[in-house]
Amino acid sequence: MNEILEKEEILENGLKAPWLKSKDPEVPATLTYSTLSMSGKVEEIVERYPDYIAYEFMGRNTTYAKMWDKIIACAKALKALGIREGDKVTICMPNAPQTVTMFYAVNMVGAIANMVHPLSAESEIAFYLRDSSSVAAITLDQFYPKFENVRKAVDLPNLIVTSIKDELNPLMKVGFALTQGRKIAPVPKKGGVILWKDFLKGGEHVEIFRVMRKDTDPAAILYSGGTTGTTKGILLSNRNFNALAAQIVATNPIFQPGCKMLAIMPMFHGFGLGVSIHSMLANGGDCILVPRFTPKTYAELLKKHQPNLIAGVPSLFEALLRIPGMDGVDLSCLKGVFSGGDSLSVELKKRFDKFLHDHGCAVGVREGYGTTECVTASCLTPMHKQKEGSIGIPFPDTFYKIVEPGTENEVPYGTEGEICLTGPTMMLKYVNQPEETANTLRTHADGHTWVHTGDLGIMDEDGFIYFRQRIKRMIVTNGYNVYPSQLENVLDGHEYVQVSCVIGLPDPIKIQRVKAFVVLKPGYVPTDSCKAELLDYCRKHIAKYAMPSDIEFRDELPKTLVGKVAYRILEEEELAKMGKQAQ
């Protein structure tokens, strides 16, 4: 197959791939994927690099061989607990060794890992346990009370409780006990509650514990708002994760076994689990596990560990720009810096690229795009060719097309429409949601099944993709379509503005009106004259129909659990205010 195609040439599978002429020459057009399970793929790496560091955690390094021993011990314990093939096990943990151990042990015994954010509310935890029909769960001692309050209501037979100190060296254990550990109440020994050490002891005499699973078998459930904004469990296969691991390395020839990834994105999220953990451990990388961080501690981690790869959401990079402690820090160690999970404004990319350059880094931020319906990233900016405002080109064997919203009709290059994609990382289904699954996974006239993302975008003639925003986030005012992300790009370009968020609010005449929220850079004061200047600036760069009716200054903007700006919270706050005013 000729890798340099004319833009309208059709591949053997009947699909167009105009991006192949834009890809990096080192990146193959197609890949061969493992037929093993996730744990089987990691085992290959354990055999190849047993003495390499698999992960680092709070001053302690663990080799691949030692990690594998822990996974086997955990798999035996799961078998002793009665976990069978196809059972669901909820993992409600931060990035810690036990999270890695349990994730692959669950896979090894043929069960399915149900990944949940440990800061979830009790009602959310109850929903995740019920929705997945979990028969066991693991969480930290500090989150135990939330589980205890819902355990009986959801009929959870087994709750495994561990602690950060279970993975610390003796000196660190003492320090932890005297500081953070003092705030955590002891976990009572009662029916169905098992402490980590007792859990592992239970499997010491188990001999038969491995279940051979195919690449197409389900392996994990990740939660997302999906394409309609309501929480759904996304069922993903071994093949989905292993394909992603192959694609990540193929599109980053800079990666070599032993490369260090600063794993701050959480393992309950596709970005963290798929890119920062599995793609590393399935290829011999070194994961620096970070259970909790702030921008300040993140800066300290960069200094201390000198990682080769970092991945994060735009709000993280924006926060790093404000930290004085980064002055003079050498970042020449970085070979890859990746942004995903939210839209990266052109202005923020320019500022962060300059920051990287000023700190000795030879690379800039490479933006990607993805959905949890495809684990995480499925598109990435090439190393050697970038286009301003683009989220890059599809991974090998992943295909994108843009269709007229509400249809399956492909639109011409340069025309805005809904982003659809297909490839080896595409989910199996939404858990317990056959109608939503059918709405999202659709078989088109070309015979291929496509994920309808619910996102608006454009593809140019070179195959570069440009994300606009969620279809449901589009504001319709006076009959015009207004895209908040475009307005945020304009506002973020002003010298006073650190970050902005734009929302639409009900209006009796316009249907919706536009309101902007702005966080100013340090040293700038939110005055009426400042607001007037920003509005004048907007008038020069924004169409009259899309102009914000008001700009509200905030010290900070609300964030989701993974660091995205939570525009829905701002919408809810404003609607509540309007409701009170109407009374």
C-alpha positions as CSV (number, residue, x, y, z in Angstrom):
1,M,0.0,0.0,0.0
2,N,1.4,3.4,-1.0
3,E,1.8,5.5,2.1
4,I,2.0,8.8,0.1
5,L,-1.6,9.1,-1.2
6,E,-3.4,11.7,-3.3
7,K,-5.9,13.4,-1.1
8,E,-8.9,11.5,-2.7
9,E,-7.2,8.2,-3.1
10,I,-9.1,5.4,-1.3
11,L,-7.4,2.7,0.8
12,E,-8.1,-1.0,0.5
13,N,-10.6,-0.7,3.3
14,G,-12.6,1.8,1.4
15,L,-11.6,4.8,3.6
16,K,-9.8,8.0,2.8
17,A,-6.7,9.0,4.7
18,P,-5.4,12.4,3.5
19,W,-3.3,12.7,6.6
20,L,-0.8,10.0,5.4
21,K,1.1,12.6,3.4
22,S,1.3,14.8,6.5
23,K,2.6,12.1,9.0
24,D,6.1,12.0,10.3
25,P,8.2,9.8,8.0
26,E,9.3,7.6,10.9
27,V,5.7,6.7,11.8
28,P,4.2,3.7,10.0
29,A,0.8,4.0,8.4
30,T,-0.4,0.7,9.9
31,L,0.7,-1.5,12.8
32,T,0.5,-5.1,14.0
33,Y,-1.4,-5.4,17.3
34,S,-1.0,-7.9,20.2
35,T,-3.6,-10.6,20.6
36,L,-2.8,-11.0,24.3
37,S,-4.6,-9.6,27.3
38,M,-3.3,-6.4,28.9
39,S,-1.5,-8.4,31.6
40,G,-0.1,-10.7,29.0
41,K,1.3,-7.8,27.1
42,V,3.0,-6.5,30.2
43,E,4.3,-9.9,31.0
44,E,6.2,-9.8,27.7
45,I,7.9,-6.7,28.9
46,V,8.7,-8.2,32.3
47,E,10.5,-11.1,30.6
48,R,12.4,-8.6,28.4
49,Y,13.3,-6.0,30.9
50,P,13.0,-7.6,34.4
51,D,15.5,-5.2,36.1
52,Y,14.2,-2.0,34.5
53,I,12.2,0.4,36.8
54,A,8.5,-0.1,36.3
55,Y,7.3,2.6,38.6
56,E,8.5,5.0,41.3
57,F,6.4,6.0,44.3
58,M,7.4,8.3,47.1
59,G,11.1,7.6,47.0
60,R,10.8,3.8,46.3
61,N,11.6,2.2,43.0
62,T,10.0,-1.1,41.9
63,T,11.4,-3.1,39.0
64,Y,9.3,-4.9,36.4
65,A,10.2,-8.3,38.0
66,K,9.1,-7.1,41.5
67,M,6.0,-5.5,40.1
68,W,5.1,-8.8,38.4
69,D,5.5,-10.7,41.7
70,K,3.1,-8.3,43.3
71,I,0.6,-8.7,40.5
72,I,0.7,-12.5,40.8
73,A,0.3,-12.4,44.6
74,C,-2.7,-10.1,44.1
75,A,-4.3,-12.3,41.4
76,K,-4.0,-15.3,43.8
77,A,-5.7,-13.3,46.5
78,L,-8.5,-12.4,44.2
79,K,-9.0,-16.0,43.2
80,A,-9.1,-17.0,46.9
81,L,-11.7,-14.3,47.4
82,G,-13.9,-16.0,44.8
83,I,-13.4,-13.6,42.0
84,R,-14.4,-15.3,38.7
85,E,-14.0,-14.7,35.0
86,G,-16.2,-11.8,34.0
87,D,-16.8,-10.4,37.5
88,K,-16.5,-6.7,38.0
89,V,-14.0,-5.3,40.6
90,T,-14.2,-1.6,41.4
91,I,-10.8,0.2,41.9
92,C,-11.4,3.5,43.7
93,M,-7.8,4.6,44.2
94,P,-5.4,7.4,43.4
95,N,-2.2,6.7,41.4
96,A,-0.4,4.3,43.8
97,P,1.4,0.9,43.5
98,Q,-1.7,-0.9,44.8
99,T,-3.8,0.6,41.9
100,V,-1.3,-0.7,39.3
101,T,-1.1,-4.1,41.1
102,M,-4.9,-4.5,41.3
103,F,-5.6,-3.4,37.8
104,Y,-3.4,-6.0,36.2
105,A,-4.3,-8.7,38.7
106,V,-8.0,-8.2,38.0
107,N,-7.1,-8.7,34.3
108,M,-5.0,-11.7,35.0
109,V,-7.9,-13.6,36.7
110,G,-10.3,-12.7,33.8
111,A,-12.3,-10.1,35.7
112,I,-13.1,-6.5,34.6
113,A,-11.7,-3.5,36.4
114,N,-14.3,-0.8,37.1
115,M,-12.3,2.5,37.5
116,V,-13.7,5.1,39.9
117,H,-12.5,8.5,41.1
118,P,-11.7,8.3,44.9
119,L,-13.1,11.8,45.5
120,S,-16.5,10.8,44.1
121,A,-19.5,11.5,46.4
122,E,-21.2,8.7,48.2
123,S,-24.2,8.8,45.8
124,E,-21.8,8.6,42.8
125,I,-19.9,5.6,44.3
126,A,-23.2,3.8,44.9
127,F,-24.1,4.4,41.2
128,Y,-20.8,3.1,39.9
129,L,-21.0,0.0,42.1
130,R,-24.6,-0.7,41.1
131,D,-24.1,0.1,37.4
132,S,-21.2,-2.3,37.1
133,S,-22.6,-5.0,39.4
134,S,-19.3,-5.1,41.2
135,V,-18.7,-8.0,43.5
136,A,-15.6,-6.5,45.2
137,A,-13.9,-3.1,45.5
138,I,-10.6,-1.6,46.7
139,T,-10.1,1.8,48.2
140,L,-7.8,3.7,50.5
141,D,-8.4,3.8,54.3
142,Q,-9.2,7.6,54.1
143,F,-12.1,6.9,51.7
144,Y,-13.4,3.9,53.7
145,P,-16.3,5.8,55.4
146,K,-17.9,6.6,52.0
147,F,-17.9,2.9,51.0
148,E,-19.1,1.8,54.4
149,N,-22.1,4.1,54.1
150,V,-23.2,2.7,50.8
151,R,-21.9,-0.9,51.0
152,K,-25.0,-2.6,52.4
153,A,-27.4,-0.6,50.2
154,V,-25.6,-1.8,47.0
155,D,-24.8,-5.3,48.2
156,L,-21.0,-5.2,47.9
157,P,-19.8,-8.5,49.3
158,N,-16.1,-7.6,49.6
159,L,-14.3,-4.3,50.3
160,I,-10.5,-4.4,50.3
161,V,-9.0,-1.4,52.2
162,T,-5.3,-0.4,51.8
163,S,-3.2,2.6,52.8
164,I,-0.5,4.7,51.3
165,K,1.8,3.5,54.1
166,D,1.4,-0.1,52.8
167,E,3.8,0.8,50.0
168,L,6.3,3.0,51.9
169,N,9.8,2.2,53.2
170,P,10.1,2.0,57.1
171,L,11.3,5.6,57.5
172,M,8.6,7.0,55.2
173,K,6.0,5.0,57.1
174,V,7.0,6.7,60.4
175,G,6.8,10.1,58.7
176,F,3.4,9.3,57.2
177,A,2.0,8.1,60.5
178,L,3.1,11.3,62.2
179,T,1.6,13.6,59.5
180,Q,-1.2,12.5,57.1
181,G,-1.8,9.2,58.9
182,R,-2.9,10.9,62.1
183,K,-6.0,12.3,60.3
184,I,-7.2,8.9,59.1
185,A,-9.4,6.8,61.5
186,P,-8.6,3.1,61.9
187,V,-10.6,0.8,59.7
188,P,-12.7,-1.6,61.8
189,K,-12.4,-5.3,61.2
190,K,-15.9,-6.4,60.2
191,G,-17.6,-8.8,57.9
192,G,-16.7,-8.2,54.2
193,V,-14.0,-5.6,55.0
194,I,-10.5,-6.9,54.4
195,L,-7.2,-5.1,55.0
196,W,-4.6,-5.2,52.2
197,K,-2.1,-7.4,54.0
198,D,-4.7,-9.9,55.1
199,F,-6.1,-9.9,51.6
200,L,-2.7,-10.8,50.1
201,K,-2.1,-13.5,52.8
202,G,-5.4,-15.2,51.7
203,G,-3.9,-16.1,48.3
204,E,-0.6,-17.5,49.5
205,H,-1.5,-21.2,48.8
206,V,-3.5,-20.6,45.6
207,E,-2.0,-22.4,42.6
208,I,-4.4,-22.0,39.8
209,F,-5.4,-18.4,39.3
210,R,-4.7,-17.3,35.7
211,V,-7.5,-17.2,33.2
212,M,-6.6,-16.9,29.5
213,R,-8.5,-14.0,27.9
214,K,-8.5,-12.9,24.3
215,D,-7.7,-9.5,23.1
216,T,-11.3,-8.9,22.2
217,D,-12.6,-9.7,25.7
218,P,-13.8,-6.9,27.9
219,A,-11.2,-5.6,30.4
220,A,-12.1,-2.3,32.0
221,I,-15.0,0.2,32.5
222,L,-14.2,3.9,32.5
223,Y,-16.9,6.5,33.2
224,S,-17.6,9.5,31.0
225,G,-20.4,12.0,30.2
226,G,-20.4,10.2,26.9
227,T,-21.7,12.2,23.9
228,T,-24.9,13.2,25.6
229,G,-23.6,14.6,28.9
230,T,-25.0,11.9,31.2
231,T,-22.7,9.5,33.1
232,K,-22.1,6.2,31.4
233,G,-19.8,3.3,31.9
234,I,-17.7,2.7,28.8
235,L,-16.7,-1.0,28.3
236,L,-13.2,-1.4,26.8
237,S,-11.3,-4.5,25.7
238,N,-7.8,-5.7,26.1
239,R,-7.3,-4.9,22.4
240,N,-8.4,-1.3,22.9
241,F,-5.6,-0.7,25.5
242,N,-2.9,-2.7,23.7
243,A,-3.7,-1.0,20.4
244,L,-3.4,2.4,22.1
245,A,0.0,1.4,23.7
246,A,1.3,0.5,20.2
247,Q,0.0,3.7,18.7
248,I,1.5,5.9,21.4
249,V,4.9,4.5,20.9
250,A,4.6,4.5,17.1
251,T,3.7,8.2,16.9
252,N,6.6,9.0,19.4
253,P,9.8,7.4,18.1
254,I,11.5,9.5,20.8
255,F,10.3,6.8,23.3
256,Q,12.8,4.2,24.4
257,P,12.4,1.5,27.2
258,G,13.4,3.2,30.4
259,C,11.9,6.6,29.5
260,K,10.3,8.3,32.5
261,M,6.7,9.4,32.4
262,L,5.4,11.7,35.1
263,A,2.1,10.0,35.7
264,I,-0.1,12.7,37.3
265,M,-3.2,12.1,35.2
266,P,-5.4,9.7,37.4
267,M,-5.8,6.1,36.6
268,F,-9.6,6.3,36.7
269,H,-9.4,8.5,33.5
270,G,-8.6,7.2,30.1
271,F,-5.8,9.7,29.6
272,G,-4.0,8.6,32.8
273,L,-4.7,4.9,32.6
274,G,-4.2,4.5,28.8
275,V,-1.3,6.9,28.1
276,S,0.6,7.5,31.4
277,I,0.3,3.9,32.7
278,H,-0.5,1.1,30.3
279,S,1.3,2.6,27.3
280,M,4.4,2.9,29.5
281,L,4.2,-0.5,31.2
282,A,3.4,-2.3,27.9
283,N,6.6,-0.8,26.4
284,G,9.2,-0.8,29.2
285,G,8.6,2.8,30.4
286,D,9.1,4.1,34.0
287,C,6.0,5.5,35.6
288,I,6.5,8.1,38.3
289,L,3.3,7.6,40.3
290,V,1.8,10.8,41.8
291,P,-1.2,10.2,44.0
292,R,-2.0,13.8,44.6
293,F,-0.5,17.1,43.4
294,T,-0.8,20.8,43.2
295,P,0.8,23.0,40.6
296,K,3.5,23.8,43.2
297,T,4.3,20.2,43.9
298,Y,4.2,19.4,40.2
299,A,7.0,21.9,39.7
300,E,8.9,20.2,42.4
301,L,8.4,16.8,40.8
302,L,9.7,18.1,37.5
303,K,12.8,19.3,39.2
304,K,13.3,16.2,41.3
305,H,12.6,13.4,38.8
306,Q,13.6,15.1,35.5
307,P,11.1,13.1,33.5
308,N,11.3,12.5,29.7
309,L,7.6,12.7,29.1
310,I,4.7,14.7,30.6
311,A,1.1,14.7,29.7
312,G,-1.6,16.9,31.2
313,V,-4.7,19.0,30.6
314,P,-4.4,22.7,29.5
315,S,-5.3,24.1,33.0
316,L,-2.2,22.3,34.4
317,F,0.1,24.0,31.9
318,E,-1.6,27.3,32.6
319,A,-1.0,26.9,36.3
320,L,2.6,26.1,35.8
321,L,3.2,29.4,34.1
322,R,2.2,31.2,37.4
323,I,4.6,29.4,39.7
324,P,7.7,31.5,40.6
325,G,9.5,28.3,41.7
326,M,10.1,27.3,38.1
327,D,12.6,30.1,37.5
328,G,15.9,28.6,36.3
329,V,14.6,25.0,36.3
330,D,16.3,22.9,33.6
331,L,13.7,21.1,31.4
332,S,16.1,19.8,28.8
333,C,15.2,16.3,30.0
334,L,11.8,16.5,28.3
335,K,11.4,14.7,25.0
336,G,7.6,14.8,24.8
337,V,5.0,17.2,26.2
338,F,1.4,16.3,25.5
339,S,-1.8,18.2,26.0
340,G,-5.2,16.6,26.0
341,G,-8.5,16.2,27.8
342,D,-9.6,19.8,27.0
343,S,-9.1,22.4,24.3
344,L,-5.7,24.0,24.3
345,S,-6.0,27.7,23.2
346,V,-3.5,29.0,20.6
347,E,-2.4,31.7,23.0
348,L,-1.7,29.2,25.9
349,K,0.2,27.0,23.5
350,K,2.4,29.9,22.5
351,R,3.0,31.0,26.1
352,F,3.8,27.4,27.3
353,D,6.1,26.7,24.3
354,K,8.0,29.8,25.1
355,F,8.2,28.7,28.8
356,L,9.6,25.3,27.7
357,H,12.1,27.0,25.4
358,D,13.2,29.4,28.1
359,H,13.8,26.4,30.4
360,G,16.0,24.5,27.9
361,C,13.4,22.2,26.5
362,A,14.0,21.4,22.8
363,V,10.3,20.4,22.1
364,G,7.0,22.2,22.2
365,V,3.5,21.0,23.4
366,R,2.0,18.5,21.0
367,E,-1.8,18.7,21.3
368,G,-4.0,15.6,20.9
369,Y,-7.6,14.8,20.9
370,G,-9.6,11.8,22.0
371,T,-12.7,10.4,23.7
372,T,-13.1,7.8,26.5
373,E,-15.2,5.9,23.9
374,C,-11.7,5.2,22.3
375,V,-9.9,4.9,25.7
376,T,-8.3,8.4,25.2
377,A,-6.2,10.0,22.5
378,S,-6.8,8.9,18.9
379,C,-5.2,11.9,17.2
380,L,-1.9,13.8,17.8
381,T,0.1,16.6,16.3
382,P,3.0,15.2,14.3
383,M,6.6,16.0,15.5
384,H,7.7,17.7,12.3
385,K,4.6,19.4,11.0
386,Q,2.2,21.5,13.0
387,K,-0.7,23.7,12.0
388,E,-1.9,26.5,14.4
389,G,-5.1,25.6,16.1
390,S,-5.0,22.0,14.9
391,I,-5.3,18.9,17.2
392,G,-3.2,16.9,14.8
393,I,-3.8,13.9,12.6
394,P,-5.2,10.4,13.4
395,F,-3.1,7.6,14.8
396,P,-2.1,4.7,12.6
397,D,-5.1,2.5,11.7
398,T,-7.5,5.2,13.1
399,F,-9.7,7.0,10.6
400,Y,-11.6,10.3,11.0
401,K,-14.3,11.9,9.0
402,I,-16.5,14.9,9.4
403,V,-20.3,14.5,8.9
404,E,-23.2,16.8,8.8
405,P,-24.5,16.9,12.4
406,G,-27.5,14.5,12.9
407,T,-26.6,12.5,9.7
408,E,-24.0,10.1,8.4
409,N,-23.2,12.3,5.3
410,E,-19.6,13.3,5.0
411,V,-18.9,17.0,4.3
412,P,-16.2,18.5,2.1
413,Y,-12.7,19.4,3.5
414,G,-12.8,22.7,5.3
415,T,-16.5,22.3,6.2
416,E,-17.5,22.1,9.9
417,G,-19.4,19.1,11.1
418,E,-19.5,16.3,13.7
419,I,-16.2,14.4,14.3
420,C,-16.6,10.7,13.7
421,L,-13.8,8.1,14.1
422,T,-13.1,4.4,13.9
423,G,-10.2,2.2,14.7
424,P,-8.8,-0.5,17.0
425,T,-9.4,1.5,20.2
426,M,-13.1,1.9,19.7
427,M,-15.2,0.8,22.7
428,L,-17.3,-2.3,22.9
429,K,-20.4,-0.5,24.3
430,Y,-21.9,1.6,27.0
431,V,-22.7,-0.6,30.0
432,N,-26.5,-1.1,30.4
433,Q,-27.2,1.5,27.7
434,P,-28.2,-0.2,24.5
435,E,-30.0,2.8,23.1
436,E,-27.1,5.2,23.9
437,T,-24.7,2.6,22.4
438,A,-26.7,2.5,19.2
439,N,-26.8,6.3,19.0
440,T,-23.0,6.6,19.4
441,L,-21.7,3.5,17.5
442,R,-23.2,3.6,14.0
443,T,-22.5,1.5,10.9
444,H,-22.3,3.8,7.9
445,A,-22.9,3.0,4.2
446,D,-19.2,2.3,3.9
447,G,-19.7,-0.8,6.1
448,H,-17.6,0.5,9.0
449,T,-18.8,1.3,12.5
450,W,-18.0,4.9,13.6
451,V,-18.0,6.6,16.9
452,H,-20.2,9.8,16.7
453,T,-18.3,12.0,19.2
454,G,-20.8,14.8,19.6
455,D,-17.9,17.2,18.9
456,L,-17.8,19.8,16.2
457,G,-14.7,20.0,14.0
458,I,-13.1,20.5,10.6
459,M,-10.7,18.4,8.5
460,D,-8.5,20.2,6.0
461,E,-7.1,18.8,2.7
462,D,-3.9,17.6,4.5
463,G,-5.9,15.6,7.0
464,F,-5.3,17.9,10.0
465,I,-8.2,18.0,12.4
466,Y,-9.5,21.2,14.1
467,F,-11.6,20.8,17.1
468,R,-14.3,23.4,17.6
469,Q,-16.3,22.2,20.7
470,R,-19.0,20.0,22.0
471,I,-22.2,20.2,19.9
472,K,-24.2,20.6,23.0
473,R,-22.0,23.5,24.2
474,M,-22.8,25.6,21.2
475,I,-24.7,28.8,22.0
476,V,-27.5,29.9,19.7
477,T,-28.1,33.6,19.9
478,N,-30.4,35.6,17.6
479,G,-30.2,32.6,15.2
480,Y,-26.4,32.6,15.0
481,N,-24.2,29.8,16.2
482,V,-21.6,31.0,18.7
483,Y,-18.7,28.7,19.8
484,P,-17.5,29.4,23.3
485,S,-14.0,27.9,22.7
486,Q,-13.4,30.5,19.9
487,L,-14.4,33.4,22.2
488,E,-12.2,31.9,24.9
489,N,-9.3,31.9,22.4
490,V,-9.8,35.6,21.8
491,L,-10.0,36.5,25.5
492,D,-7.0,34.4,26.4
493,G,-5.0,36.3,23.9
494,H,-5.4,39.6,25.9
495,E,-2.3,40.5,27.9
496,Y,-4.4,40.8,31.1
497,V,-6.1,37.4,30.9
498,Q,-4.8,34.2,32.5
499,V,-7.8,32.0,31.6
500,S,-11.4,32.5,30.6
501,C,-14.7,30.5,30.2
502,V,-17.7,31.5,28.1
503,I,-21.3,30.2,28.6
504,G,-24.7,30.8,27.2
505,L,-27.7,31.9,29.4
506,P,-31.4,32.0,28.6
507,D,-32.6,35.3,27.1
508,P,-36.3,36.2,26.3
509,I,-35.4,37.9,23.1
510,K,-32.1,36.3,21.8
511,I,-32.9,32.8,23.0
512,Q,-29.4,32.8,24.6
513,R,-27.0,35.5,25.5
514,V,-23.2,35.2,26.0
515,K,-21.5,35.7,29.3
516,A,-17.7,35.5,29.9
517,F,-15.8,34.7,33.1
518,V,-12.2,35.8,33.4
519,V,-9.3,35.1,35.7
520,L,-6.7,37.9,35.4
521,K,-3.0,37.4,35.5
522,P,-1.2,38.2,38.8
523,G,-0.8,41.9,39.2
524,Y,-3.9,43.0,37.3
525,V,-6.9,44.3,39.3
526,P,-10.5,43.5,38.3
527,T,-11.9,47.1,37.9
528,D,-14.7,48.6,35.8
529,S,-12.1,50.2,33.5
530,C,-10.4,46.8,33.1
531,K,-13.8,45.3,32.1
532,A,-14.4,48.1,29.7
533,E,-11.0,47.6,28.1
534,L,-11.6,43.9,27.7
535,L,-15.0,44.5,26.1
536,D,-13.5,47.0,23.7
537,Y,-10.9,44.4,22.8
538,C,-13.7,41.8,22.2
539,R,-15.5,44.2,19.8
540,K,-12.4,44.3,17.7
541,H,-12.0,40.6,17.5
542,I,-15.5,39.1,17.9
543,A,-18.6,39.5,15.7
544,K,-21.3,41.7,17.1
545,Y,-23.8,38.9,17.5
546,A,-21.3,36.9,19.5
547,M,-20.2,39.6,21.9
548,P,-20.4,38.8,25.6
549,S,-23.2,40.7,27.3
550,D,-21.1,40.8,30.4
551,I,-17.6,39.8,31.8
552,E,-17.4,38.6,35.4
553,F,-14.0,38.5,37.1
554,R,-13.2,35.5,39.3
555,D,-10.1,34.6,41.4
556,E,-10.3,31.1,39.9
557,L,-12.7,29.0,37.8
558,P,-14.3,25.8,38.9
559,K,-12.6,22.6,37.7
560,T,-13.7,19.1,37.1
561,L,-12.0,16.2,38.9
562,V,-9.5,15.9,36.0
563,G,-8.7,19.6,35.8
564,K,-11.0,20.8,33.0
565,V,-12.8,24.1,33.4
566,A,-16.2,23.1,34.7
567,Y,-18.4,25.3,32.5
568,R,-21.5,23.4,33.6
569,I,-21.0,24.6,37.2
570,L,-20.9,28.2,36.0
571,E,-24.1,27.6,34.0
572,E,-25.8,26.1,37.1
573,E,-24.7,29.0,39.3
574,E,-26.0,31.6,36.9
575,L,-29.3,29.8,36.3
576,A,-29.7,29.6,40.1
577,K,-29.1,33.4,40.4
578,M,-31.6,34.0,37.6
579,G,-34.2,31.8,39.4
580,K,-33.8,33.8,42.6
581,Q,-34.1,37.1,40.8
582,A,-37.3,35.9,39.1
583,Q,-39.0,35.1,42.5
